Amino acid sequence: MIFPYTETHKAALRLSHSMDGPAVHEFLQKEEMSGLDSLDVFTSTWPRSRDEVAAQFSVEELGTGRLAGFTSLHRLSPHSRYVQGCLALPGGDAVAAEAAALTVNYAFAMWNIRKVHFWTVAEGLPGLAATPVTVLCEATLPEYVYDRGTLLDINIFAVYRDEWERHGVPYVTALLQESA
């Protein structure tokens, strides 16, 4: 059984009200978060409406209270057994890594899904690079997003439940023991 942890000693997922991609982008800009993808990218990869949202979290750096980013789980498909995730964690630090792991862990704990997939213009998922979990690139959609005058590819990455249960759950458990 996977427990839906929302906090380690560095990062906390704080449940947020549902927002579409442009609203998340605006919220993070108002908080003066740097290193974000453009509004065009958010509009293409984040939820298009609040009705698509299954769970969203602002990410707090514990100890400082600093807003470290935002994560989303949306487009939940109970029949096909997947949920789409998005990570706006521009810090690229341990807080971002732990928040990414907590988000994936939460998805598998809450729903009987077989995978969490992420659509991104990035070459990989740096937030999950610190975990021992294999993140698969399932597809690349060439020239999918028009971003500031350039067509960008979208990469679709996935984390599968069996892989998460084998390697992700022990990773999150170790993070929790560090904070005890």
C-alpha positions in Angstrom: 0.0 0.0 0.0 1.3 3.5 -0.9 0.5 6.3 1.6 -0.2 9.8 0.1 2.6 11.6 1.9 2.7 15.4 1.2 5.7 16.4 3.3 9.4 15.6 3.7 11.9 17.5 5.8 12.6 19.9 2.8 9.4 20.1 0.8 5.7 20.3 1.5 2.8 19.9 -1.0 0.0 22.3 0.0 -3.3 21.5 -1.6 -4.4 24.4 -3.9 -7.6 25.3 -5.5 -8.0 24.2 -9.1 -6.4 26.4 -11.7 -5.9 26.0 -15.5 -2.4 26.5 -17.0 -2.6 30.2 -17.6 -3.8 30.8 -14.1 -1.0 28.8 -12.6 1.5 30.7 -14.8 0.0 34.1 -13.6 0.1 32.9 -10.0 3.8 31.9 -10.1 4.7 35.2 -12.0 3.0 37.2 -9.3 5.1 35.3 -6.7 8.1 36.4 -8.8 9.1 32.8 -9.6 11.9 32.8 -12.2 12.8 30.1 -14.7 9.3 29.3 -15.7 8.2 28.0 -19.0 6.4 30.5 -21.2 2.7 31.1 -21.1 2.4 29.3 -24.5 4.0 26.2 -23.0 1.8 26.3 -19.9 -1.3 26.7 -22.1 -0.3 23.6 -24.1 0.8 21.3 -21.3 -1.1 22.2 -18.2 -4.9 21.7 -17.7 -7.1 23.7 -20.1 -9.9 24.0 -17.5 -10.3 23.6 -13.8 -12.6 20.7 -14.4 -9.7 18.6 -15.6 -7.8 19.0 -12.3 -7.6 15.9 -10.0 -5.2 17.6 -7.5 -2.9 20.6 -7.4 -0.3 21.7 -5.0 1.8 24.7 -4.2 5.2 23.6 -3.1 6.7 25.1 0.0 10.3 24.9 1.1 10.1 23.9 4.7 12.1 26.0 7.1 11.9 29.1 5.0 8.2 29.1 3.9 9.4 30.0 0.4 7.2 29.1 -2.6 9.3 26.6 -4.5 6.9 25.8 -7.3 3.6 24.2 -8.2 2.5 20.7 -9.3 -0.6 19.4 -10.9 -2.3 16.0 -11.4 -5.0 16.3 -14.1 -6.8 14.5 -16.9 -7.4 11.5 -14.7 -8.6 8.5 -16.7 -9.9 5.8 -14.4 -10.7 3.5 -17.3 -7.3 3.8 -19.0 -5.7 4.1 -15.6 -3.4 7.1 -16.0 -3.2 10.7 -14.8 -1.2 13.5 -16.4 1.2 15.5 -14.2 2.9 18.8 -14.6 5.8 20.1 -12.5 6.7 23.8 -12.3 9.8 23.4 -10.1 12.3 25.8 -11.6 14.8 25.7 -8.6 16.1 22.3 -9.7 17.3 21.7 -6.1 16.5 19.1 -3.5 13.2 20.8 -2.7 12.1 20.4 -6.3 13.3 16.8 -6.4 11.4 15.9 -3.2 8.2 17.7 -4.4 8.3 15.9 -7.7 8.6 12.5 -5.9 5.8 13.4 -3.5 3.6 14.3 -6.4 4.1 11.0 -8.2 3.7 9.1 -5.0 0.5 11.0 -4.2 -1.0 10.0 -7.6 -0.2 6.3 -7.1 -1.5 6.4 -3.5 -4.8 8.1 -4.4 -5.9 6.4 -7.6 -5.7 2.9 -9.1 -3.7 4.1 -12.0 -0.9 2.3 -14.0 1.1 5.4 -14.9 1.7 9.1 -14.4 2.7 10.8 -17.6 4.2 14.3 -18.1 4.1 16.5 -21.2 7.1 18.8 -21.3 9.3 20.8 -23.7 12.3 19.7 -21.6 14.6 16.9 -22.6 13.9 15.0 -19.4 12.3 15.4 -16.0 15.0 16.9 -13.8 12.7 16.8 -10.8 12.6 13.0 -10.9 16.3 12.5 -11.8 17.3 12.2 -8.2 15.0 9.2 -7.7 16.1 5.6 -8.6 13.0 5.3 -10.7 13.2 4.7 -14.5 11.3 7.5 -16.3 10.5 6.4 -19.8 10.2 8.8 -22.8 7.1 7.4 -24.5 6.8 9.8 -27.4 7.9 13.1 -28.9 5.4 15.3 -30.7 7.5 17.3 -33.2 6.9 21.0 -33.4 3.8 20.8 -31.2 4.0 24.1 -29.3 4.5 27.6 -30.8 6.6 29.4 -28.3 7.8 33.0 -28.8 8.2 32.5 -32.6 9.6 29.0 -32.4 8.0 25.6 -32.8 9.0 23.3 -30.0 8.8 19.5 -29.5 6.7 18.1 -26.7 8.2 15.0 -25.0 5.9 12.7 -23.1 7.5 10.9 -20.2 5.9 8.2 -18.0 6.4 6.7 -14.6 4.8 3.3 -14.2 3.2 2.0 -11.0 5.3 -1.2 -10.8 8.5 0.8 -11.2 7.3 3.3 -8.5 6.4 0.5 -6.1 9.8 -1.1 -6.5 12.0 2.0 -6.4 9.9 5.1 -5.7 8.2 4.1 -2.5 11.5 3.1 -0.8 13.0 6.4 -2.0 10.1 8.4 -0.5 10.2 6.3 2.7 14.0 7.1 3.0 13.3 10.8 2.6 10.7 10.6 5.4 13.2 8.7 7.7 15.7 11.5 7.1 13.2 14.0 8.4 12.4 12.0 11.5 
